Amino acid sequence: MQLRSWQQKIVDSFPTIIKQHKRFILKAPTGAGKTVLARELIERFYDGKKVVILCHRLVLLEQLQSALSEMHNVRKLAVSDTGEAFDGYDILLSTSMRAKEVLTDAIPKADLIIVDEAHRVSPNGRGYRRIIENFKENGKPTAQFIGLTASPERRTGDQRDQLNLAFDAIIDCANIEDLIAEGILVQPIYRPHFVHDLDLNAIDISSGEYPVSTLANEIIKSSMLDYAIRAYNEERVKVSNKPISAWFCTDISVAEVTLRSIEEFGISAAIITAGTPIKERMKLLAQHEKGEIEAMVSVGVLTEGWDNPNCNIIVHLRPTLSKVLWGQTVGRGLRSAKGKDKCVVIDVSSNWSTFGPVEKLEWTLWSHPRSFMQYKNRFNWIGQQQDGEDNDDIYLMCKNDIEAGAYCSHIYKKNVYENDTCPVCGTYAAIDIYKEQKLDTTLNTNKLHKLFFARVPEIFKTLNLSVWGSLESSAWRTASVDEQIYLLFCMAFVAVSGEETKSESDYWDAALAAERDIRAYLIDNEIQIVKQLDFDLDGIADGLNTRRKIRTLQANYGISLCGPSFDECSRSECERKYQKAIKITERLATLGCSTQDNLPYFNAADYMAAE
């Protein structure tokens, strides 16, 4: 089979990759062809060898079994299976929770372990933890542990449950924009509307996500579905092929209301959920792919492992704090098909204005416990564009009254359409979102970056180091919470390496090494850092400039720490130190630091016992 250019590149470089890495993620967008790549790697490098492929859903196992059975002896592990692994077969397909004894036997024998949808891997979960530890302790020295995903990030408050604990590196195989240019994926065309009467502010998000039941109630009583239906009826007649759509809902109650609303317009539709039996699910999906069912309403099913290249409209009815969910759902519509030139993304959930276009999403192996807090602001991404150094990207919201009390509310970029008229309703009745909505005023990283690189060298030149360098104890002893965070940032900037890193894993190895040293310092000096609900940059900026929060003692002592790096390191090294220091400070602020710390990379009790 003819491989795509990115697949061929990975195949050609695979011998080099496995020399450098043992546990790694192959990252490529949804629809890029990761399953085809996996099959090619097995055939080229593991023919006749023992392979384990893990998925978290049965439907994915069915798809993989069908794809691999033609060329290989494949066994799909049943829950009740017993005996030795690889008895009469060379490829084992399973979820992490099936037939534990067989899986336990298989891992040390396997030459290759592949985990599909690898962002689902929980290093601290019952299933994957057992597999990961078994592989680390008993796996063949020559074996590889490979993850496949479009979104290599696991946001969790448990720092023992991060992807970096399962994988050593991320291999970035391809990006969405390159694949669009090659015709492998189609261009997403976003149609976002802000639903004013969808009230999310009062919802408790301490769990890291909107609770389903509360969210569902707010959606049903809002005009969210009205916006979605109106937009869909307008867009379905514009697509080049027959409209085939996927609707993503919060729960079954929202899905049922959505289904009834769609059917009122004579559109064929069906619901699919995690509770839909496999045979029925496969039948419905086949009908959807053929266009016999135009609209497939989904509750937690189509986000992963679903492949319908004919789908040309995505309707997002699920507000979320997870950029993984946003990226996965939209990505399902970007697969190319004959006659398909685009995928329309109708978003009435504010996810586009929160996270931005999926082709611009960025990922990280580690995330701090409260990373979701920024997404509470439903204009988070738009605010970031406005706060950039160039300040060119301004977004408008149409306030044209399209029917009694209902605004158009379409969001679009300024200076793209003639006279800045709304591309949906054709009027000019827009407001500048950034100005009118009073977006998050927290100092952004761009502004802090400019301030730091300007003020530290300037102030450092004026300092008498014989004075300020001796005030370490006083600075920490009298520090307020805000001053502690400021000092942590200064310490992190000094402590972290400015060397260039070759991978995400190397980046975090360097950052966590510095974080360990800082935690050790804090414990040695009996300094406790209380966990913060969120992390902002205002206090750091204040110490560099206005000093309303950060007193002179702490401000100048911190600068006395940072200043020498500007003489000792190149500008590029300082840039890299700065970026890591921000992440380290964010983690220390949101995780806190005490003698009770028990993190994968730093156990306070063990450290004190060794002293």
ZAMARGU-4260 file (C-alpha; in steps of 0.2 Angstrom, whole numbers, plus 5000, padded with zeros to 4 digits):
<rodrens>
0) 5000/5000/5000 | 5006/5018/4996 | 5010/5027/5012 | 5008/5045/5015 | 5023/5056/5015
5) 5023/5058/5034 | 5020/5039/5037 | 5034/5035/5025 | 5045/5047/5035 | 5042/5038/5051
10) 5044/5021/5044 | 5061/5027/5037 | 5067/5034/5053 | 5059/5021/5065 | 5076/5011/5067
15) 5084/5028/5073 | 5069/5032/5084 | 5069/5015/5093 | 5088/5017/5096 | 5084/5033/5106
20) 5068/5029/5114 | 5060/5014/5122 | 5043/5021/5127 | 5036/5035/5116 | 5021/5043/5108
25) 5018/5044/5090 | 5007/5060/5088 | 4997/5064/5072 | 4981/5072/5070 | 4964/5063/5069
30) 4962/5055/5052 | 4980/5056/5047 | 4981/5037/5047 | 4989/5031/5063 | 4981/5014/5062
35) 4989/5012/5045 | 5006/5017/5051 | 5004/5005/5066 | 5000/4991/5054 | 5015/4995/5043
40) 5027/4996/5057 | 5021/4978/5063 | 5024/4972/5045 | 5041/4980/5042 | 5049/4977/5059
45) 5039/4965/5069 | 5033/4952/5057 | 5032/4935/5066 | 5036/4943/5082 | 5024/4945/5097
50) 5013/4961/5098 | 5001/4967/5111 | 4989/4981/5105 | 4978/4989/5119 | 4963/5000/5117
55) 4950/5006/5129 | 4935/5003/5119 | 4928/4987/5112 | 4923/4996/5095 | 4941/5000/5093
60) 4946/4982/5095 | 4934/4977/5082 | 4941/4989/5070 | 4959/4984/5073 | 4954/4965/5072
65) 4947/4968/5055 | 4962/4978/5049 | 4975/4966/5055 | 4967/4949/5052 | 4971/4948/5034
70) 4990/4947/5036 | 4992/4941/5054 | 4986/4928/5066 | 4976/4939/5078 | 4967/4935/5095
75) 4955/4947/5103 | 4956/4943/5122 | 4940/4939/5130 | 4936/4943/5148 | 4936/4925/5154
80) 4952/4920/5144 | 4965/4910/5153 | 4982/4901/5149 | 4998/4907/5142 | 4999/4922/5130
85) 5003/4920/5112 | 4997/4902/5111 | 4994/4900/5092 | 4994/4918/5088 | 5006/4933/5087
90) 4995/4948/5089 | 4985/4950/5105 | 4971/4964/5105 | 4964/4969/5122 | 4958/4982/5134
95) 4969/4985/5149 | 4956/4977/5160 | 4953/4960/5151 | 4960/4943/5157 | 4973/4951/5168
100) 4983/4934/5170 | 4985/4932/5151 | 4990/4951/5149 | 5002/4949/5163 | 5010/4934/5154
105) 5010/4943/5137 | 5019/4959/5142 | 5036/4951/5146 | 5035/4941/5130 | 5030/4955/5118
110) 5042/4963/5106 | 5030/4978/5104 | 5016/4985/5114 | 5005/4998/5105 | 4992/5008/5115
115) 4979/5017/5104 | 4972/5033/5110 | 4987/5035/5122 | 4980/5051/5130 | 4969/5038/5140
120) 4984/5030/5148 | 4983/5032/5167 | 4999/5028/5175 | 4991/5028/5192 | 4975/5018/5186
125) 4972/5000/5190 | 4974/4993/5172 | 4988/5003/5165 | 4998/5005/5180 | 5000/4986/5181
130) 5005/4985/5163 | 5017/4999/5163 | 5026/4993/5179 | 5026/4975/5172 | 5034/4982/5156
135) 5047/4992/5165 | 5052/4978/5176 | 5050/4963/5165 | 5049/4969/5147 | 5062/4963/5134
140) 5077/4975/5133 | 5073/4976/5115 | 5054/4979/5116 | 5045/4995/5113 | 5030/5003/5121
145) 5022/5015/5109 | 5007/5026/5111 | 4996/5033/5097 | 4986/5049/5099 | 4981/5066/5091
150) 4981/5074/5109 | 4996/5069/5120 | 4990/5077/5136 | 4982/5070/5152 | 4975/5084/5163
155) 4973/5077/5180 | 4975/5084/5198 | 4985/5069/5202 | 5003/5072/5198 | 5006/5053/5198
160) 4994/5052/5183 | 5004/5061/5170 | 5009/5055/5153 | 5027/5058/5156 | 5027/5044/5169
165) 5021/5031/5155 | 5031/5038/5140 | 5048/5045/5138 | 5045/5056/5122 | 5033/5062/5110
170) 5037/5060/5091 | 5028/5074/5082 | 5023/5065/5066 | 5012/5077/5057 | 5002/5093/5060
175) 4984/5097/5054 | 4989/5112/5043 | 5002/5101/5033 | 4990/5087/5030 | 4977/5100/5024
180) 4989/5106/5012 | 4993/5088/5006 | 4974/5085/5004 | 4974/5071/5017 | 4963/5082/5028
185) 4950/5095/5024 | 4949/5113/5030 | 4938/5116/5045 | 4926/5131/5043 | 4921/5137/5060
190) 4904/5144/5063 | 4905/5149/5082 | 4890/5158/5090 | 4890/5164/5108 | 4874/5159/5117
195) 4871/5173/5130 | 4858/5164/5140 | 4869/5149/5143 | 4874/5152/5161 | 4890/5142/5166
200) 4897/5154/5179 | 4888/5147/5194 | 4893/5129/5190 | 4905/5121/5201 | 4921/5116/5191
205) 4932/5110/5206 | 4932/5092/5198 | 4940/5100/5183 | 4925/5098/5171 | 4907/5104/5171
210) 4896/5091/5180 | 4886/5082/5167 | 4869/5084/5176 | 4871/5102/5180 | 4877/5106/5163
215) 4863/5097/5154 | 4850/5107/5163 | 4858/5123/5158 | 4859/5118/5140 | 4841/5112/5139
220) 4834/5128/5147 | 4845/5139/5136 | 4843/5144/5117 | 4859/5134/5113 | 4849/5121/5103
225) 4839/5134/5094 | 4856/5142/5088 | 4863/5125/5083 | 4847/5120/5073 | 4846/5137/5064
230) 4864/5136/5059 | 4863/5118/5054 | 4849/5121/5042 | 4858/5135/5034 | 4874/5126/5032
235) 4868/5109/5027 | 4862/5115/5010 | 4880/5123/5007 | 4891/5108/5008 | 4897/5100/4992
240) 4891/5082/4996 | 4876/5076/5004 | 4876/5083/5022 | 4882/5070/5035 | 4884/5077/5052
245) 4889/5072/5070 | 4881/5080/5085 | 4891/5080/5101 | 4880/5081/5117 | 4883/5081/5135
250) 4871/5067/5141 | 4856/5057/5135 | 4843/5070/5140 | 4851/5083/5129 | 4853/5070/5115
255) 4835/5066/5116 | 4829/5084/5115 | 4842/5086/5100 | 4835/5071/5091 | 4817/5077/5092
260) 4822/5095/5086 | 4832/5088/5071 | 4818/5076/5066 | 4805/5090/5066 | 4814/5096/5050
265) 4812/5079/5042 | 4830/5075/5044 | 4835/5057/5047 | 4844/5055/5063 | 4849/5043/5077
270) 4856/5042/5094 | 4872/5032/5099 | 4878/5031/5116 | 4891/5020/5126 | 4876/5009/5131
275) 4871/5006/5113 | 4875/4987/5110 | 4890/4984/5098 | 4880/4976/5084 | 4867/4990/5084
280) 4881/5003/5085 | 4890/4996/5070 | 4874/4995/5060 | 4870/5013/5064 | 4887/5019/5060
285) 4887/5010/5043 | 4870/5018/5039 | 4878/5035/5044 | 4893/5033/5033 | 4882/5029/5018
290) 4871/5044/5022 | 4856/5034/5026 | 4856/5043/5043 | 4861/5061/5040 | 4863/5066/5058
295) 4871/5055/5071 | 4868/5062/5089 | 4882/5055/5101 | 4885/5055/5119 | 4903/5050/5123
300) 4905/5038/5108 | 4911/5047/5092 | 4925/5057/5101 | 4938/5043/5098 | 4941/5029/5086
305) 4926/5033/5075 | 4930/5034/5056 | 4917/5042/5044 | 4926/5052/5031 | 4910/5057/5023
310) 4905/5067/5039 | 4906/5085/5033 | 4897/5095/5047 | 4901/5094/5066 | 4889/5102/5078
315) 4896/5105/5096 | 4883/5105/5109 | 4895/5101/5124 | 4904/5115/5133 | 4920/5108/5141
320) 4935/5112/5150 | 4945/5099/5141 | 4955/5104/5125 | 4958/5085/5122 | 4939/5083/5120
325) 4937/5098/5109 | 4952/5093/5098 | 4946/5075/5097 | 4928/5079/5092 | 4932/5092/5079
330) 4946/5081/5072 | 4933/5068/5068 | 4926/5078/5054 | 4942/5083/5045 | 4945/5066/5036
335) 4945/5068/5017 | 4933/5060/5005 | 4928/5061/4987 | 4920/5077/4983 | 4922/5084/5001
340) 4931/5100/5002 | 4928/5106/5019 | 4920/5102/5036 | 4909/5115/5044 | 4911/5116/5063
345) 4895/5123/5071 | 4900/5128/5089 | 4887/5135/5101 | 4896/5129/5116 | 4910/5143/5116
350) 4923/5130/5114 | 4931/5139/5099 | 4932/5155/5108 | 4939/5146/5123 | 4952/5134/5115
355) 4954/5141/5098 | 4955/5132/5081 | 4960/5113/5083 | 4974/5116/5071 | 4982/5128/5083
360) 4981/5118/5099 | 4997/5115/5109 | 5000/5100/5120 | 5011/5096/5135 | 5016/5080/5144
365) 5013/5088/5161 | 4999/5099/5167 | 4996/5107/5184 | 4981/5102/5194 | 4971/5118/5190
370) 4976/5120/5172 | 4957/5120/5168 | 4954/5136/5177 | 4959/5147/5162 | 4945/5139/5152
375) 4932/5145/5163 | 4934/5161/5153 | 4923/5157/5138 | 4934/5170/5128 | 4951/5163/5134
380) 4958/5161/5116 | 4951/5177/5109 | 4958/5186/5124 | 4976/5178/5120 | 4975/5184/5102
385) 4971/5202/5108 | 4985/5202/5121 | 4998/5197/5109 | 5012/5208/5105 | 5006/5213/5088
390) 4988/5216/5094 | 4981/5213/5076 | 4969/5199/5079 | 4953/5207/5085 | 4936/5198/5085
395) 4919/5204/5083 | 4902/5197/5089 | 4886/5201/5079 | 4872/5208/5090 | 4860/5209/5075
400) 4842/5205/5082 | 4837/5190/5071 | 4821/5187/5080 | 4812/5192/5096 | 4826/5194/5108
405) 4838/5183/5099 | 4855/5190/5093 | 4864/5182/5078 | 4879/5181/5090 | 4891/5175/5077
410) 4909/5177/5081 | 4921/5183/5067 | 4938/5191/5064 | 4939/5209/5060 | 4945/5215/5043
415) 4941/5199/5034 | 4924/5203/5027 | 4919/5219/5018 | 4915/5233/5029 | 4916/5221/5044
420) 4899/5214/5040 | 4894/5198/5048 | 4896/5183/5036 | 4881/5175/5043 | 4867/5188/5043
425) 4875/5201/5032 | 4873/5216/5044 | 4885/5227/5054 | 4879/5227/5071 | 4895/5220/5079
430) 4904/5223/5096 | 4923/5221/5099 | 4923/5206/5111 | 4938/5211/5120 | 4932/5228/5125
435) 4914/5224/5128 | 4916/5207/5137 | 4929/5213/5149 | 4940/5198/5146 | 4952/5191/5159
440) 4964/5206/5164 | 4977/5195/5171 | 4994/5199/5164 | 4998/5188/5150 | 5015/5179/5146
445) 5019/5191/5132 | 5018/5206/5142 | 5028/5198/5157 | 5041/5192/5145 | 5045/5210/5139
450) 5045/5217/5156 | 5056/5204/5163 | 5070/5205/5149 | 5069/5224/5150 | 5069/5227/5169
455) 5080/5214/5176 | 5096/5219/5167 | 5091/5238/5170 | 5089/5236/5189 | 5103/5223/5192
460) 5115/5236/5186 | 5110/5248/5200 | 5111/5235/5214 | 5125/5233/5227 | 5126/5214/5228
465) 5136/5214/5244 | 5120/5221/5252 | 5106/5212/5242 | 5115/5196/5240 | 5115/5194/5259
470) 5097/5196/5262 | 5091/5179/5257 | 5085/5173/5275 | 5076/5190/5278 | 5068/5190/5260
475) 5060/5172/5263 | 5056/5174/5282 | 5045/5190/5279 | 5038/5185/5262 | 5019/5186/5259
480) 5011/5173/5248 | 5013/5184/5233 | 5031/5187/5237 | 5034/5169/5239 | 5028/5166/5221
485) 5039/5180/5215 | 5054/5173/5224 | 5050/5155/5217 | 5050/5162/5200 | 5067/5170/5202
490) 5074/5154/5210 | 5067/5144/5195 | 5075/5155/5182 | 5092/5153/5190 | 5090/5134/5194
495) 5084/5128/5178 | 5095/5123/5163 | 5095/5135/5148 | 5101/5121/5136 | 5091/5117/5121
500) 5080/5101/5123 | 5076/5089/5109 | 5059/5083/5115 | 5045/5087/5126 | 5051/5074/5138
505) 5069/5081/5139 | 5060/5098/5142 | 5051/5092/5157 | 5066/5082/5163 | 5075/5098/5165
510) 5061/5107/5172 | 5057/5094/5185 | 5076/5093/5190 | 5075/5111/5195 | 5059/5109/5204
515) 5066/5095/5214 | 5081/5106/5219 | 5069/5121/5224 | 5058/5109/5234 | 5073/5103/5243
520) 5078/5120/5247 | 5061/5125/5254 | 5061/5110/5265 | 5079/5113/5271 | 5074/5131/5276
525) 5057/5126/5283 | 5047/5136/5271 | 5030/5130/5266 | 5021/5135/5250 | 5002/5135/5252
530) 4992/5128/5237 | 4985/5141/5226 | 4968/5139/5217 | 4976/5147/5202 | 4991/5155/5196
535) 4993/5172/5188 | 5008/5183/5183 | 5003/5199/5191 | 5014/5197/5206 | 5029/5193/5196
540) 5026/5208/5186 | 5023/5219/5201 | 5040/5215/5208 | 5048/5220/5192 | 5039/5237/5190
545) 5025/5245/5202 | 5029/5235/5218 | 5012/5237/5226 | 5011/5219/5230 | 5030/5215/5231
550) 5040/5225/5243 | 5058/5231/5239 | 5067/5218/5249 | 5059/5204/5240 | 5059/5212/5223
555) 5077/5217/5223 | 5083/5201/5231 | 5075/5191/5217 | 5083/5202/5204 | 5100/5200/5212
560) 5097/5181/5209 | 5092/5183/5191 | 5104/5196/5185 | 5120/5186/5183 | 5112/5174/5171
565) 5110/5189/5158 | 5129/5190/5159 | 5133/5172/5160 | 5120/5165/5147 | 5116/5169/5129
570) 5099/5177/5125 | 5093/5161/5118 | 5098/5152/5134 | 5089/5165/5145 | 5074/5163/5134
575) 5073/5144/5137 | 5076/5147/5156 | 5062/5160/5157 | 5050/5148/5148 | 5054/5134/5160
580) 5054/5145/5175 | 5036/5150/5171 | 5030/5132/5171 | 5040/5127/5187 | 5032/5142/5196
585) 5015/5137/5190 | 5017/5120/5197 | 5025/5125/5214 | 5010/5138/5216 | 4996/5126/5212
590) 5004/5110/5220 | 5011/5119/5235 | 5026/5113/5245 | 5027/5105/5262 | 5035/5090/5271
595) 5020/5080/5266 | 5025/5081/5247 | 5024/5064/5239 | 5027/5066/5220 | 5034/5054/5208
600) 5049/5065/5206 | 5051/5071/5224 | 5046/5062/5240 | 5048/5074/5255 | 5049/5060/5268
605) 5062/5051/5258 | 5072/5067/5256 | 5072/5071/5274 | 5077/5053/5279 | 5092/5054/5268
610) 5098/5070/5275
</rodrens>
